[in-house]
Amino acid sequence: MSVQHNLRSNQLERQGLGRESASSGEGDLLAAVAGLRGEVKFNVSLRDLTSLRIGGPADALVVPEDVQDLCRLVKQARSAHVPLFVLGGTNLLIREGGLRGIVVSLSKFNAIQKEGTQVLYAEAGVRMPTLLGHVISCSLSGLEWAAGIPGTVGGAVIMNAGTHLGEMKDCLQAIRLVDPKGRVVKCSASSISFTYRRGVVPAGIVVGAWFSLTPAPKPKIESTTKSYLRYRKATQPLTRPNAGSVFKNPPHTSAGKLIEEAGLKGARVGDAQVSHKHANFIINVGQARATDVVVLIKKIQQTVFQQTGVTLELEWKIVGDS
Ligand SMILES: Cc1cc2nc3c(=O)[nH]c(=O)nc-3n(C[C@H](O)[C@H](O)[C@H](O)COP(=O)(O)OP(=O)(O)OC[C@H]3O[C@@H](n4cnc5c(N)ncnc54)[C@H](O)[C@@H]3O)c2cc1C
């Protein structure tokens, strides 16, 4: 599988890169990571890099030092036919077999800078809570909806992260990408097709995003944000490993309501459990395996369909080999 194909498959939601790419051998991997300045590790468990604390190993994990390092990785991986998968880790279920090829963490892409009075540029590895804190310190409004969303800026663009209060597409001005040939390009938000919890960006790896925000009194932004965070704490199982809402809300109703009405709160397969606090969250109450979670997901979908005729669609992405 080519890098170009693989990068695009991320955006097109082909869930799992494994089977088609399982052939990338040790030599290919070494060629893909040769000369990188960032951290490179082989056969790395991804479990602790996910908020659900589930997942098998990556053939290699690379933490590029900077954009130039990432460009080099993209070019070399493309030549060596090694697939890349960018990991933030908070909206994913990774199967036990893990991910073939190279998992890329953008954790060193963490700069934020103000451009003019209303525009902020954040690198793709910045966590949304960090970005929100920065936005508040600049007395800028427009990202309050993101309070409590734990993913990275890059992941939030790809998932069009949001709540009923707002979403990424409302304040995104443009993104910076490393395209499949390893070139840095800028794309305006108008070139991205946003739907409910998905942003279809041109093929590549998002390395940064520009946000268009509005000046507002800091106490007002702070108090709105704090009230959203209090609401989340009261209604979501934040003390247990989870990956946010499992299913998208169907039109005119909420997935949590349908699951609760189907009597599934507390339903359990192995150590995977439907949260008692919020039925659209699956929590890992111990050593849950990806297969437990998948069986529980199917059970929820079947029960809700039998009782209401509604097919619940996954918000999470499920990736990796079984
Ligand atoms: C407690 C909790 C609450 C949550 N609440 C919400 C909520 O209210 N609303 C909401 O929308 N989400 C919510 N989420 C889910 C999650 O935080 C968001 O979907 C987030 O945007 C995912 O970001 P991530 O960096 O973790 O991406 P991941 O989940 O790791 O990845 C998602 C996809 O994006 C791709 N990707 C990631 N980064 C890049 C990049 N830089 N370039 C190209 N592709 C990339 C990945 O390969 C993958 O295909 C919640 C999660 C938790 C744990």
The ligand as a Tripos MOL2 file, in Angstrom:
@<TRIPOS>MOLECULE
LIG
   53    58     1     0     0
SMALL
NO_CHARGES

@<TRIPOS>ATOM
      1 C1        -13.5910   12.1570   27.9010 C.3       1 LIG1
      2 C2        -13.7240   12.4410   26.4360 C.ar      1 LIG1
      3 C3        -14.6440   13.3690   26.0020 C.ar      1 LIG1
      4 C4        -14.7630   13.6530   24.6300 C.ar      1 LIG1
      5 N1        -15.6830   14.5780   24.2440 N.ar      1 LIG1
      6 C5        -15.8040   14.8530   22.9230 C.ar      1 LIG1
      7 C6        -16.7610   15.8220   22.4770 C.ar      1 LIG1
      8 O1        -17.4930   16.4220   23.2530 O.2       1 LIG1
      9 N2        -16.8230   16.0830   21.1490 N.ar      1 LIG1
     10 C7        -16.0180   15.4560   20.2400 C.ar      1 LIG1
     11 O2        -16.1120   15.7410   19.0470 O.2       1 LIG1
     12 N3        -15.1100   14.5260   20.6360 N.ar      1 LIG1
     13 C8        -14.9970   14.2060   21.9440 C.ar      1 LIG1
     14 N4        -14.0790   13.2650   22.3400 N.ar      1 LIG1
     15 C9        -13.3060   12.5210   21.3310 C.3       1 LIG1
     16 C10       -11.9610   13.1160   20.9060 C.3       1 LIG1
     17 O3        -11.3280   13.8350   21.9340 O.3       1 LIG1
     18 C11       -12.0880   13.9680   19.6640 C.3       1 LIG1
     19 O4        -12.7150   13.2830   18.5980 O.3       1 LIG1
     20 C12       -10.7220   14.4230   19.1860 C.3       1 LIG1
     21 O5        -10.9050   15.4040   18.2220 O.3       1 LIG1
     22 C13        -9.8520   13.3060   18.6190 C.3       1 LIG1
     23 O6         -8.5370   13.8010   18.5880 O.3       1 LIG1
     24 P1         -7.2650   12.8620   18.7190 P.3       1 LIG1
     25 O7         -6.0900   13.7480   18.5660 O.co2     1 LIG1
     26 O8         -7.3380   12.0530   19.9440 O.co2     1 LIG1
     27 O9         -7.4110   11.9720   17.4360 O.3       1 LIG1
     28 P2         -7.4710   10.3790   17.3080 P.3       1 LIG1
     29 O10        -8.6770    9.8940   18.0220 O.co2     1 LIG1
     30 O11        -6.1760    9.7670   17.6320 O.co2     1 LIG1
     31 O12        -7.6280   10.2190   15.7350 O.3       1 LIG1
     32 C14        -8.8180   10.4310   15.0490 C.3       1 LIG1
     33 C15        -8.4960   10.3170   13.5710 C.3       1 LIG1
     34 O13        -7.7720   11.4620   13.1760 O.3       1 LIG1
     35 C16        -6.5340   11.0950   12.5620 C.3       1 LIG1
     36 N5         -5.5650   12.1190   12.9130 N.ar      1 LIG1
     37 C17        -5.2450   12.5450   14.1580 C.ar      1 LIG1
     38 N6         -4.3600   13.5500   14.0830 N.ar      1 LIG1
     39 C18        -4.1290   13.7760   12.7690 C.ar      1 LIG1
     40 C19        -3.2950   14.6720   12.0560 C.ar      1 LIG1
     41 N7         -2.5350   15.5600   12.6710 N.pl3     1 LIG1
     42 N8         -3.2870   14.6190   10.6910 N.ar      1 LIG1
     43 C20        -4.0510   13.6970   10.0390 C.ar      1 LIG1
     44 N9         -4.8490   12.8080   10.6730 N.ar      1 LIG1
     45 C21        -4.8870   12.8460   12.0240 C.ar      1 LIG1
     46 C22        -6.2100    9.7320   13.1300 C.3       1 LIG1
     47 O14        -5.3290    9.0220   12.3010 O.3       1 LIG1
     48 C23        -7.6100    9.1300   13.1990 C.3       1 LIG1
     49 O15        -7.9850    8.6790   11.9320 O.3       1 LIG1
     50 C24       -13.9420   12.9780   23.7000 C.ar      1 LIG1
     51 C25       -13.0020   12.0340   24.1450 C.ar      1 LIG1
     52 C26       -12.9040   11.7510   25.4970 C.ar      1 LIG1
     53 C27       -11.8990   10.7470   25.9580 C.3       1 LIG1
@<TRIPOS>BOND
     1     1     2 1
     2     2     3 ar
     3     2    52 ar
     4     3     4 ar
     5     4     5 ar
     6     4    50 ar
     7     5     6 ar
     8     6     7 ar
     9     6    13 1
    10     7     8 2
    11     7     9 ar
    12     9    10 ar
    13    10    11 2
    14    10    12 ar
    15    12    13 ar
    16    13    14 ar
    17    14    15 1
    18    14    50 ar
    19    15    16 1
    20    16    17 1
    21    16    18 1
    22    18    19 1
    23    18    20 1
    24    20    21 1
    25    20    22 1
    26    22    23 1
    27    23    24 1
    28    24    25 2
    29    24    26 1
    30    24    27 1
    31    27    28 1
    32    28    29 2
    33    28    30 1
    34    28    31 1
    35    31    32 1
    36    32    33 1
    37    33    34 1
    38    33    48 1
    39    34    35 1
    40    35    36 1
    41    35    46 1
    42    36    37 ar
    43    36    45 ar
    44    37    38 ar
    45    38    39 ar
    46    39    40 ar
    47    39    45 ar
    48    40    41 1
    49    40    42 ar
    50    42    43 ar
    51    43    44 ar
    52    44    45 ar
    53    46    47 1
    54    46    48 1
    55    48    49 1
    56    50    51 ar
    57    51    52 ar
    58    52    53 1
@<TRIPOS>SUBSTRUCTURE
     1 LIG1         1 GROUP 0 **** ****
